[in-house]
């Protein structure tokens, strides 16, 4: 059975990796000192069984982690909340979001949200196939924020949401 520290460390690593940040960047920005990189690594690797409230709060604020996700780390997973295969052999999500980073508030993007929804949901084959859309553009224009807003707004129309990172190499 894993401890809160192990589960919280996994959560922090997931958020850091989703945002493409190094442990040094997180140490500098969340903990105020790049030299605390080893502390971030220790936490992510489950070597801190009971992180201090101050440390937890620093990461919650920095990554904008919902309090529910932190609270979920306090409770060991049970068979009832397992994400293992369902009777039909498919993997079932535990909630509306899987691996979706917290986003900033979306203001003035209602038209973009509606267009994205039309692309995904109004597809005549949407009920028969998986639909996908690509949001492309310069860094910092709000692609991830728009995708998160879409997931939050329309999650009840889907069985689950899986967030994939695409990188240019």
Buried (B, 14 or more C-beta within 10 A) or exposed (E): EBBBBBBBBBBBBBBBEBBEBEBBBBBBEBBEEBEBBEBBBBBBEBEBEEBEEEBBEBBBEBBEBEEEBBEBBEEEEEEEEEEEEEEEEEEEBEBBBEEBBBBEEBEEBEEBBEEBBEBBEEBEEEEEEEBEEEBEEEEEEBBBBBBBBBBBBBBEEBEBBEBEEEEEE
